[in-house]
Each structure stands twice: as C-alpha cells, then as structure tokens.
Amino acid sequence: MSRMLNATQFRAEFPSLADSVHLASCSQAALSSRLAYALQEIGHSLRAEGAPWQTWMEQVGRARERFARLIGAEPGEVAVLSCASEAAFQAAASLDWARRPGIVTNDLEFPSIAHVWLAQRQRGAEVRVAADTGENVAAEAYEQVIDERVNLVSVPLHTYRNGARLPVEDVVRLAHDRGARVFVDAYQATGVVPIDVKRLGCDYLASGSLKYLLGLPGIAFLYVRGGMEQQREPELTGWFGRTQPFAFDPRLLDFPADARRFETGTPPIPSAYAANAGFDLIERVDLDAVHEHVSALVEELAQRLTEDGERVASPAGARGPQVAIIDPDPDKLAARLAERRIWTAPRGDLLRLSFHYYNDRSDVDAAVEAIRDCRRT
Ligand SMILES: Cc1ncc(COP(=O)(O)O)c(C=O)c1O
C-alpha cells in the first residue's frame, strides 16, 4: 500500500489549488492529478482493447469494494447506480406501501431524495414531514411522526443546506423500535466524516462520488443492509441486475442474493474510473485526522465570519464540513468570489463554503478577506 498522506501532502495532489481556493467540495471536489490521469486511462482502455468490458467491469467492481470498505460494509451490500435519486427509488420500490404506507422525511433533505418519496404517493405511500428548526431536525421531531404505519424513515447524515449533523443514531433507534426501516443520505459526509454503517444501524445508505469522495458526477452507491432488505423485488432493473449479467437470456428475470439486485443497465463506467481515482486518495488518509482538520477550519471560519457580522446558518455544536452564511443574493456573492477564483456553492438563500483535507488556513483567510471586501463595495 502507498504511504499515508498528511494534509500538506494531500494538498499537493491537487495542483489546481495553486491558483484557486476551492471551498465548493459540498458541490464538486477540486480536480486532483489522479482524476485527470484516470480520465486519460478510459481513453487508453479504448485504444488498447477496443471494447474493454472486462477492464471496465473491474473498475466498477473496485469502486463497489472500496465504497463498501469506506463505510464498513461488505461488497455484496452495495449496489452501483448512477445517482442518489436512483438509490432512493430502489430503496422505496423495495418496500410495500400496502403493508405500511408511511414515509418520514424532512425539509433539510436534498430535494431530489424528497421528491422520490413524494412520487411514491401514487403507489399508495403517505409522506410525513419531521419539523425542522430551520437549521437542524431534533430527534423529538422524528419521534412525533414515527408510528406503526411508517415503513421508511429518511434522514440525511449531514444536510446539504448548512452541513449540520442530524441525530441519525436516535432516529434509527426510534424507527427500529416502531418497526420502520431507515434510509440515510450520506452524500454530504462520505470522504470527510468517518462512517460505520454497522454502528449507525441504518438499513439503506446512499452516497456518490463527485463531492467529498473526489470523483465526478454519474455514479452513486446504495448500501442495503444484508444486501437484500426488501418486501418486493425491484421493478427498475436491467441486465446488471441479473445473477449472470452476461448470460443474455431475455426470458430469465432472476435476482442475485445480494445488493447487485438493485442495479439496472450498463454501469456508469467513466464515473467509476473517476470514483477509483478519488478512492486512491481517500484510502491514503486517516479519516479521523481529516475530520479533525476539516472541523478546525470550519470552526475558525464560522467564528471569523460571525465576528465580521455575517449570519452563520451552520449550527454550533452540530457543524459538518461546511459553513453556510445567509445572504440576500448568494449567486451574486458566489460570482464575485469566483472573479477571485474562490469557488463556493450558493443554494437558496445561503452561500456554502466547504472544506476538505486539501484546504488550509490560507483558504480561511482568503474567504474572510474576500467576503469582507465584497460587503464594502
Ligand atoms: C445530500 C445530497 N443528496 C443527494 C445529492 C444528489 O442527488 P442526485 O445524485 O440524485 O443528483 C446531493 C447533491 O447533489 C446532496 O447534497
């Protein structure tokens, strides 16, 4: 195994940071040398092998194994899909709303996931919303809406809006006590927050590669506890959802006894290359050290922005890898920062500034000074 990287060595893997300040990992990670090289590797596979299915399948298989290892799961508990919405759909479609119709969600959920839950109403589901405080959702709010009619409870590990950590362990306990399953959207955590699905105890967990996992859009992973937690068989399927994808029997609809049963058609192969480039780096860091490094930068930025009179919307005591500030026109503020090559991520009424192991205190300085400057002029 290659040597482990400290924060300075990790930053050196991202030459793109020489002329930019990347505070947008909650949206898309910075470009690493590994990723740039991986994109060339796809071209090389085509030149060298013509139709390189075997090589491509190895890339997909490696991405599955590495995601499984990252979250403390078995490879057979992970399906490789194209986006988190598809992962949410596969979880929803595996449940029988006629038995228990309830789905619990909340307004800090990424809309794409919430929309999948809402769309289940045409199949008989009833959607309930756990009330939020504007910044977070308390376990008590879940307690009020989970009862014996609820089949699925959905909770992000960290919300995309302001990075806040939701009380997932409490929600899992409440849901399981009342016989419901739990779907965790970990997109805003994987890569910078250590995760152990067995400790979380959730039934489903979804994430993708473009943000803190340092890859590109187009690939997502669905963890399914035991590989086949389900009340119904998948309806969205395809040849990669078969026991033997290369058997080519149009009359045989069999489902493997693991999470591959949730897969559909041709996997997202270029994005699997990109995901593996990300894992090449993520596997060379100590995630506890990354978490500590990122948390220190977040706290420093939150404090300095507060001192400057900014309204920080990421709640103290539950902050994740980002600091969100309230702004009347965050797109405009982001555009002004982008003029200085400071990449941030505006959403709704918030400007989000997020950190990875490649960020350092010079990035905090740059953000504070630039925002101060933008307020002046
Ligand atoms: C928490 C969270 N979930 C999901 C997504 C993406 O969902 P999808 O892969 O369906 O586009 C994002 C961001 O893009 C996100 O921040």
Ligand as a Chemical Component Dictionary entry (heavy atoms), coordinates in Angstrom:
data_LIG
# 
_chem_comp.id                   LIG 
_chem_comp.type                 NON-POLYMER 
_chem_comp.pdbx_formal_charge   0 
_chem_comp.three_letter_code    LIG 
# 
loop_
_chem_comp_atom.comp_id 
_chem_comp_atom.atom_id 
_chem_comp_atom.alt_atom_id 
_chem_comp_atom.type_symbol 
_chem_comp_atom.charge 
_chem_comp_atom.model_Cartn_x 
_chem_comp_atom.model_Cartn_y 
_chem_comp_atom.model_Cartn_z 
_chem_comp_atom.pdbx_ordinal 
LIG C1 C1 C 0 -27.329 15.416 0.373  1  
LIG C2 C2 C 0 -27.385 15.218 -1.116 2  
LIG N1 N1 N 0 -28.032 14.152 -1.601 3  
LIG C3 C3 C 0 -28.098 13.919 -2.912 4  
LIG C4 C4 C 0 -27.495 14.775 -3.823 5  
LIG C5 C5 C 0 -27.548 14.485 -5.276 6  
LIG O1 O1 O 0 -28.613 13.647 -5.663 7  
LIG P1 P1 P 0 -28.587 13.011 -7.108 8  
LIG O2 O2 O 0 -27.401 12.111 -7.173 9  
LIG O3 O3 O 0 -29.860 12.297 -7.239 10 
LIG O4 O4 O 0 -28.444 14.128 -8.089 11 
LIG C6 C6 C 0 -26.820 15.912 -3.339 12 
LIG C7 C7 C 0 -26.150 16.896 -4.199 13 
LIG O5 O5 O 0 -26.049 16.923 -5.357 14 
LIG C8 C8 C 0 -26.760 16.115 -1.955 15 
LIG O6 O6 O 0 -26.113 17.168 -1.450 16 
# 
loop_
_chem_comp_bond.comp_id 
_chem_comp_bond.atom_id_1 
_chem_comp_bond.atom_id_2 
_chem_comp_bond.value_order 
_chem_comp_bond.pdbx_ordinal 
LIG C1 C2 SING 1  
LIG C2 N1 SING 2  
LIG C2 C8 DOUB 3  
LIG N1 C3 DOUB 4  
LIG C3 C4 SING 5  
LIG C4 C5 SING 6  
LIG C4 C6 DOUB 7  
LIG C5 O1 SING 8  
LIG O1 P1 SING 9  
LIG P1 O2 DOUB 10 
LIG P1 O3 SING 11 
LIG P1 O4 SING 12 
LIG C6 C7 SING 13 
LIG C6 C8 SING 14 
LIG C7 O5 DOUB 15 
LIG C8 O6 SING 16 
# 
